[in-house]
Each structure stands twice: as C-alpha cells, then as structure tokens.
Amino acid sequence: MSGANLTFTLDTATGRTRRPVAISTLVVAGWTGRDKAAMEKHIVELEALGVPRPASTPLYYRIAASRLSTDDAIEAMGGESSGEVEFILVGLDGKLWVGTGSDHTDRKAETIGITMSKQMCEKPVAATLWPMDEVAGHWGKLVLRSWRVENGARTLYQEGPVTTMQDPLALIAGLPESPKTLPDGWLMFCGTLAAKGGIRPAPRFEFALEDPVRGRTISHGYDIVSLPIAENPAA
C-alpha cells in the first residue's frame, strides 16, 4: 500500500523526539468553517475563480498520502496554483497530534473538479507536531498565519484563530468511517481561512501555527517551481 514516510519532531512538555512516521491515509476536510459568514466569504472567493459552491459542508476529500512533503520546494504545473494554511491532525501511537500544513491547490483545475485539483499538487507540512492534549485546554488561543513572498516582499496572506474552523473532534467524528479518534497513520487537513486580498499565487509560501500560551510556533515555507505547460500545436 502506498503512502508517505515522513520524519517529524514530536515537541512535548517533556522534550523533543525526532522519529519517522508512516502516513497511510490523507484526508483534506473542506468547508469546515464554524463562522458561517467567514465560510461564505471563502466560498465567494472560490466562486470568483469559477469553483462551484459545495452542496453540503463539511466535505472530506481523500487524497493520495504520497502527495505529502516536508521539503522546502515543490513543483507545480504552470503558475495558477497557490497554498493555504491549515491545522493538521495526525494519529500516532493511539494519540492525537496537531501540526500545520498547506493545502496547495491548482486553482485552474479546481474549476473543473476540486478533488482532482487537490490531487494534482503536493501537500507541504511542517515537520513538527504537538500532542493535542497539551493544547486542548487553550485551543482557542492558537493562531494560524500565512504569507506570500514575491520579489523579496513578505506579505501577510491569512490570519485567524484555529476556532475559525470546526472543533477537531467534531471533524474526526464527521469522517465517513465515524472513528472515535483519528486512526494511527492518518493525517487530516482541517480547513482554511479567507485570504487577505483574494486568492492568488506566489513563488513562495510560508505558514505557521502559533501557541502564545506555551510560547512556541510550528512553521514552514516552500518555494513553488512552476513547470512549463506544453500545448499541442494547432492542427
């Protein structure tokens, strides 16, 4: 069975441990907004790009786990893909862990099929995880941010609390499999924030999950290498 073998730093109250983690199943939860007005804003952003609004929310897209990456660069077809920061959940050793990633998506393909567009792009994730039980008590204090980096300028692109999205346990319970907790080897993206100034690409994307209570941050950034698109010559 294909999947992804990633190396994460498990950052806990008692220390940091670096270890390999085999991810067998990748789920991207979409339309997870708790605030219906904010979610509607994101839906309208996508509609402006030609993406039809969902029939119901949330939706769970199953993506090949092999698309996950902790590398500092990815390759994408053309120049119409972009990232979006999300908190991620990982099932490991019978426990739930939290981190952050970018649901990088081909926006042109998204107008044809959302699942296809998400499958087309690698899914960068930061290589650090926190135990959920260490942040659950102050979950509402955690903040997600992302930045576009273009021509040497770093511009804030997204910002907001993780509580903009539905509660992690509610998202897990909503999976078609209805598990009580996220199974070992599963990784789930849990929804994103509206973009400041609208959705748009950039040659570099950076993102972070901040825990101001414990004074720590998980962050990652990656360059987007645009591959040329060879068109068939006119007949």
Secondary structure, DSSP 8 states (H G I E B T S, - for coil): ---EEEEEEEEETTEEEEEEEEE-EEEEEES-BSSHHHHHHHHHHHHHTT----SSS-EEEEE-GGGEE--SEEEEETT-EE--EEEEEEEETTEEEEEEEE--EEHHHHTT-HHHHHHHS-EEB-SEEEEHHHHGGGGGG-EEEEEEEETTEEEEEEEEEGGGB--HHHHHHTSTT--SS--TTEEEE------TT-----SEEEEEEEETTTTEEEEEEEEEEEE--------
